[in-house]
Amino acid sequence: MARLFVAIWSRFQSRNTCYQRISLRSPRSQPYLETLEDRVTPSAGLTASGVLSGHVFLSGGNTGLAGVEVALTGTSDTGRSVNVDVTTDSNGAYQFSQLLPGSYDLSRVAPQGFVNGTGELSNIALTEGQTINNLDLTIPGLAPSAVSLAYFLTLPGLPRLNTPGAGSGTGVGFSLDSANPLTDQQVSSGSTTFLDLSGNFLDPDTTNGTMLAFDTSLGTIHIKLFDKDAPQTVTNFLDNIQAGDYANGLFQRLSNLSQTSPINPPPTPYQVLQGGGFTVTADSSQNVTGFPTLTTFQPIQNESDDTLHSNLIGTLAMARTSSPDSATSQFFFNLTDNSQALAGIPGNGYTVFGEAADAASLTILQQFASQYTPNDQTTVNSNFFALPLVNGFTPASNFPTGATTADLALTNSVTVTQGPSGHLVYSILSNSNSGVVSATLGSNTSGSTFSANQLKLVANSAGTSVITLLVTDSKGESVIKQFTVTVS
């Protein structure tokens, strides 16, 4: 009888085979900002490099059954729960890759018209890097309700079993991929390309909630970050904090946006407090001696999405130029509800990546508007068209001579008070042809022009090279990723 079922299925199968830096080009009209992520190198951990594979066969033969759902469940040695489904391919094959060491179970669900049976394999012990093949499951045969004389006849027009469609047969048990997977790169000889890996990978443990403390000239402002909703922006901001870029920082803009509001006339004055582009130097008596410009990391991708977070009062957003993907280190606080004035289509607005964590912090933010007065100091720097100076201070014609740090709006420091729930560390395992292209990761240090998650590719000569990366999360769980760079 089993042979009969195999013959029937083979017949049906044969008949059903188808298948930047912060300078504003229009300084009075746009805020400009940047980001960073606090990185902690995890201890030696485990690489998701295990593989489990097999087939689903029709019982009594070697005919693979396409379109069967196979489920993998279990727990890794790191305590991560795994629950992944795949659908067998046209040969009845399936494979689960990128598995962490652990204990796993396999089960399958019979398609409609087939007997279900048991179809389970339990307590499969998988070690790091191990591949276990031939984990075959079976389908007992056709359900009695699916068998009729029609299946034994060749006359046209008779009903046929509605066989399931084939799937890919492949799935991964652990991934750090984001919605924008890292793909092969085509570059020109002599060119330099930067890839921000924080836009390609995301720790699955990431949640909103990293906490920052801005020590400012008016007090401490506590900020909650939106790690999961704007991961690349938060990563960038934390990178800048780790580099020390916001120590002795200057708030260089206290500006009313109403003149450039798309609403005419604007219903309210739109105010922002902007910083992150300049530091302040002073002598031992706190007399201001200069405003050095920050060396910034490479620009990041815009993650604005008003459906998640708009520029409401008390929110923290990234400043940029007229190009949406130009944010580097500069940021701004919304002192008023700017959600309409700064609204934009997703990816074309101003990325909101945090908010005041409490009423006291919001109060301190709003006090900047009442205790400081915007002052045009574009003769000192073209960005200082609305430089906030403390009320009662009159700048000299040769400003900053005569000014002390007490006359300025400052960010003394920015510290992480509650670390991110998820963060990633990147390293280069190999470069198959460095003569074709060189690959280097930056560092989260002062003066670096690209961060620890930004990969610099310098195309040297025509050819191809395979870059292999190791991506590791805070639990020490790692995945290996490869991509090809073609230089023409």
N, C-alpha and C positions, 0 to 999 in steps of 0.2 A: 504493500500500500504506500510506503514511503517513497518507493521508486516512481509510483504513479503520480504522486504529488509533485516530485521533482520534474517529471516529464511535462506535467501540466504547466508548472510555473515557468519552465524554460520556454515553452511555446508562447505563453503570454508575454514573457519578457522580450522575446524576439519581435513580437508584433507591436510592442509599445516603446521601442527605443527611439527617442527624440531628445532630444535633450541639449637825544642829543644835547647835543649840548643845548642849553636853554636860551636861545635867542629868538625873540619874536619878530617875525617878518612884518606883522601888523601888531605891534606891542600893545596898543590901546584896545585891541579887540579880543585878544585870546589869552587865557591863562596857559601856563606851561609847567609840566611836572615830570617826575620819574619814580622808580621802585627798587626793592631789595629783599633777599631771604636769608635768614639765619641758618647756617649750615652746621650740622654736627656730624662729623664722620662716624658712622656706625662701627661697632666692633665687628670682627670677622664673623660672617654669617653663612648663609646657604644660598646657592645659586639655583634658580628654577630651570633646571636642565634635564629633568626626567621625562621619559616618554612611555606611554601605555598605548598599545595598538592591537588590533585584531579584526575579525570579520563577523558578520552575522550571516549564518548559513541556514538554508532550508534543511531541516533535519533529514538525515539519511543520504546526503550527497554533498557535493562541493559547490553548489550553486549559491553565490552570494546574493543576498536580498537587499535591494536598494530601498531608500526611503524609510529606514527603521530608525527611530529615535533611541539613542544610547545616552544614558546619564552617568556622569562620574560624580560621586560624592565622597566626602571624607574630610580629614583634618591633617594639615601639614605639621611637621615637627615644630614649627614656630607658632602653632596655635591658630593658624588661619583656616577658616572653613572654606571648603571648595564645593561648588555645585555648578557643573557645566554640562550642557546638552549639545550633542551633535547629531546630524542625520547621515546615515551611511551613504557612500557614493554609489555610482552605477555598478561597482563590483561587490558591493556589500561591505566595503572596508571602512574603518574608522580609526582615528588617532587623536590622542590628547598629548600635547607637548607643553613645554615650559611649566613643568610640574615641580613643586618643591618636594623634598623628601617628606614622607608621611605614610599614612594608612588610608587606603581608598577602596571604595566599592563601585562595581559596574553593574548596570541593569539596563534592560531594553524593554520597549513597549511594542507589541506586535501591531502592524498596520491593520486597518479594517479588513475583515475577510479572512484573517489568519488566526489560528489558535495561539493563545498567548503563552501558556506554559510558565516555567519559572524564569529562566533567562537571567541569572544573577551570578556574579563572582564577588566574593566578599573578602575583606581583610587582606588586600594586596599590599604588601610592604614594599615601598619604593625608597631606594637610597639616592643620594645626590648624584646626578649624572647618569643614572641607570636607565636602560631601555628594556622594557619587557614586551615581547611580541607574542603573537598567537593567543591572545586573550579572546578566544572565539566564543560567541554566543549563538544559540540556535533558535529557530522558529519551528515548532513541531509539524506544522503543515497548514492546509486550508481548513477553515472552519466548515462544519457540515452545511451551514446555511449558504455558504458561497459555492458549493458544488452542485452543478446541474448538468443535465445532458448536453446543454449548449456548449460546455467547455470541451466536449469530445467530438464536436462536429466542426466542419470547415465551411459550412454554408455562410455566405455574407449576411450581415444584418443581424446576426444573433448577438445577444448580450455578452459582454466580456467583464471579467473582474477589473474593477477600477484600481489598478496597481499604483502604489505611491511613487512620487517623483524622487529622483536621486538628490542627495544633498552634497555638500562639500566633503563631508566625512572627517573634517579636521576642526580642532578647537584647542584653545590654550587654557591651562589650569590656573595660571597666575600671570598677570600683566600689569605693567606700569604705564601702558600707552594711554595717551589722551585722545581727544576727538580728532586731533591733527597728527596722524602717524608720520614718523620719520621716513621719507622716501628717498630714492636714488636722486643724485644731484647731477645736473649738466652745467658745467662752467667753462668759461673761456680761458685759454692760456694767458698767464700774466695777471689774472684777476684775483681779488681777495673777497671771500664770502664768509659771512658770519651766520651761524645757525644757533638760535636760542632754543636750547633743548628743553627748557621749561615749558615751551609751547607744544612739545611733542610727548612729554611724559608727565604722569600725575600719580602721586601716591594714593592708592584707594582708601587709605585711612584719613585723607584730608577732610577737615570740616572747617567751617567758619569759626573764628574765635581766638586767633593769636592776638595778644594784648601788648600794646605799646604805651610808653610814657614819654611824652614830649615835655622836657624841662624847658620852659620858656621864660621870657622876661616878666610875664604876669602870673606865673605859677605852672603847676603840672597839669597837662591835658592828657587824659587817658583815652586811648583809641582802641576800638575793636576792629580787627581786619576781616575782610571777606575772602578768606583763603580759597574756599572751594568755588566761589562765584567769579573770582578774578585771579586765578592761580599764577599766571605769568606776571601780572602786575605786582602782586604781593611778594612773589619770589624776588623780583627786581628790587623792590623797596627794602626787603630784608638784606639783600646783597649789599646795598648801599649803607645800611646801618652797620653791617659787619665791617665794611671798609672804613668806617668812621667818618663818612662824608657829611653827616649832619651835625657833627660837633662844632660849636661856635658858628652855627649857621645863621644867615641873615634872612629875615622876611623882607624881601625886596619890593613887594607890591601889596598895597591896600587899595583896591580899585573898585569903582562903581561900574558895572557892566551895562547900565541902562541904555547908553548911547548906541550900543551895538546889538541890543536885544532884537530878535525877530518879531517881537510884539510891539506894535507902534500905536499909541504910546505905551511904554511898559507900565504894568500895574504897580510895580514896586522897584526901588533901587536894588540892583543885583550887586552884592558885594562879595569879594573873595579876598583871602589873605594868602599870599603865595610865597613860597620859599624853596630851598633845595638847590639853588644854583650858585650861591656865593657863600664864602665864609668871611669872618671878620678877624682882622689882626689888630692887636693893640699893644701898647708898651706896658711897663710895670704899673703905671698910674691909671691904666685903662683908657688912655687916650687912643682914639681910633687911628690906625696907620694905613689901613688899606682894606680892599674887598677882593681877595683872590677868587678867581672863577674855578669852580669844581671841574676836575677831569672826570668825565662821565663814562659809563659803560655804553655798549652799543644800544641803539633804540630798540624798543620792544613793540610787539603787536598790540594794537588797540583792542581792548576787551569791553568796551562800553556796551551796556544793555540796560535801557531805561525800564524794561519790564522786570529786571532784578533789583537794580538800585539806581535811582536818579539823584541829581544834584540837589538834594534837600538840605535844609539848614543843619549845620553840624557835621556834614559828611566830608570825607577826605577823598580827593580825586587827583588824577594825574594831569599836569599841564603838558602842552604840546605845541608844535607849530601848526601851520595850515595843513600839514600832512598828518592824517590820522595815526599812522604808525611811526611817530617821531618822539614819543615820550622817552626820557632818559632818567634824570634824577629829580626834576622839579615837580612839586606838588602844590596843591592849594586846598584850603579849607573854605567851605561855603558858609559864609556868615549870615546869609539870608536864603530863602527858598529860591534856588536858581534852576529848578527842574524844568521850567519852560524856556528860560533864556538859553540854557545849555543843552537842551534836548537834541537828540540826533537819532538817526537810524542806527541799529546795532552795528558796532564796529566803526562808527563815524562820529561818535560823540566824545565825551570826556569821561574816561573810566573812573567810576566811583569804586573804591576798594576798601573803605573803612568808614567808621562813624564815631562820634563822641560817645564814650561808654556810659556817661552819667550826666546828670543835670549840672553838677559843679563844673565839669569840663566844658560843657556848652556855654555856661556863663562866662568862663575865662576867655573862650574864643570870641564871644561877642564884645567883651571889654576892649579888645584891640581896636574896634571901630570907634569907640568913644574916648579912648585914652591916647590914641595916636592920630596924627593928621598926615594925609598923603602930601608929598612934597616932590616937585619936579627937580630931579638931580641928574637929568640926562647929559649934562656937561661932564659928569663924573663917569657915567655908564649909561648907554642907550636903554638899558633895561630898567633904569631907576626913574621912570616917568611918574610913578606914584609911590615913591619910597616912604614908608611910614616912619615918622619921627615923633617922639613923645610930645604931648601937648606942652606948650610953653617954651620949647626950644626953638631958637631962631638960628638956622645954619649960616655960617660965614660964607662969603663969596668963594673962598678957597676950600669949602667942605671937601673932605671930612676933617680938615684941620679945625680944631676947637671942639670937636664932638668927642664924647666918651661913649663907652658901651651902654651906659645908662640911657642915652638918648635914642637908642635904636631898638627895634623890635627883633628879638633874638630867639633862636632855638639853641640853648646851651648844649643839649644832648638829646638823643632819642635812644631809648633802651627797650629791649624786649622783656616784658615782665611775665608773660606766659607764652612759652614757645609754641611753634606750629604743631598741629597734630600729625601732619605728614610733611616730609621734606625728602629730597633726593640728592644723592651725591653721584657725580659722573666721573668716569676715568676712561682713558683710551687703552684698550688691551693690545691692539695691533693696527698697523697700517701696511697693507700688502705691497704698496709701491710708493714710498715716500719721494721717489724721484719724479713721480707724476704730480702728486699733491702732498703738501705737508699739512698736518692736523695738530692743533694745539688748543687746549682749554685755558681760559683766563683764570684770574684769581680775584677774590673779594678783598682786595687790599687797596689802600689809598694810592691813587695815581694810575691804577690799571685801567686800560681802555676797553677791556671786555671781562665779563664776570666768570665765575667758576662754572656756570651752566651755559656759557656761550662758547661755541666751538668755531675756531678760526681755520678756514681752509684757504691755503695759498696754492693756486694752480701753477705748476712749474713747467710742464710739458705735456704734449698730447699723449693720451692713453687712459687707462682705467686703474683704479685702486679701490680695494675693499677696506672700509674703516670698521673696526669692531669696537663697540662700546660696552662697558659694564655700568649698569644703572642700579644703584643700591638705595633701599629705603632705611628708615630709622631702626627697623627691626633686624637689619642685616640681611634682608631678603633681596636677592639680586636677579636681574635678567640680563642676558647677553643680546645685544642688538647689532646687526650688520647693515650697512648700506654701501652702495657703489657710487663712486664719484667718477664721472667721465669728463675728461678735459679735451676740448677740441680747439 
